[in-house]
Amino acid sequence: LSECGGYTLAIKDHMFSKRKFGYKKIKNSDDLVEKYKVFVEKDILPNIKKGLSAFIYTQLSDVEDELNGFITYDRQYIKVNEKSIEEINGLIKY
């Protein structure tokens, strides 16, 4: 499964430009973690039983006008609680 997720969280003063592209706008860091958790629980875990062997989250860091990353474009701000993401990813067993 490639290019999935795509939750948009803009962090002021850490963006490439004023343009804000993304698929689903998120209010804050806690909401981003919660949306990721729901995504893993509802879309990833059930599909492992059906043969899903990997997925690629879009994206690790923001890329110019795309604000879908867990880290800002300038790599100065981590948008998510790292421990929470680690715990969520720990649910995934192939």
N, C-alpha and C positions, 0 to 999 in steps of 0.2 A: 504494500500500500504506500503510494508515494504522495508527497505534497499534501499532507492532511493537517488539520488544525487551523492555523491562520487567524488567531485571535489578536485583535489590534488594540494595543495600549500605547498611547502617545505620552512620552515623558518630556515635558517642557525643558528647553535648553539642551536636549540630548538628541535632537533630530537633525537629519541632513538638510531638510528644507521645511517649509511650512505646509507642504502638501502631505496629506495623510491617507495613504492607501492601505486597505485591508479588507478582510471579508466580514468579520464580526467585531464590532466595537465593544471594548471592555472598559468598565469604570475605574478599576484600581487593581493593584497587585493581588489582593486576596481573591477578587473575582476571576482574575486570570488563572490562578492556581485551581480554583473550584471548577472552572470551565474545562481545564485540562483533565482534571480528575474524572469529571462526568464523561468526557470524550473517551478516556481510557476504559472506564467501566462499561460504557454502552456500545462503543464501536470497536475497540481493540480486543478486549478480553473475550467476548462472545465469538469473535471471528477466528481466534486461535484454534478453537475446536473444529472449525471448518477448513483449517489448513493455512491460515495466515502465519507467515514465518518471520515477518519483519514489517516495520513501518517507518516512514521518514516524516518527522514533524517539520512543518514549515513555520518558522525557521529558527535556528539558534540565535541569530542576531538580526536586528533590523538591517535592511538593505536599501539605502537611499530613501525613496519615498514609501517603501513598504515597511510598516510598523508592526509586523507579525512576530517579531523575535522575542526571546526570553531575555535578551540583552540589547541595550540600545546601540545605535549605529556607531557611536564613538567609543563603545565598549567600556564606558565609565559607570553605567548603572545597570544592575541586574534587577529585572522587573519582577522576578518571582522569588519566593523563599526556596532556596536550594534544597534544604532538608525535605520540604514538602514534596518537591518534584522527585527527589530520590526515593521517598517512600512510595509515591504513586508508581514510579517505574519499577519498584520492587514487587508490585502486584503482577507484573507481566512475566509469565513463565511459558517458554516455548517447549 
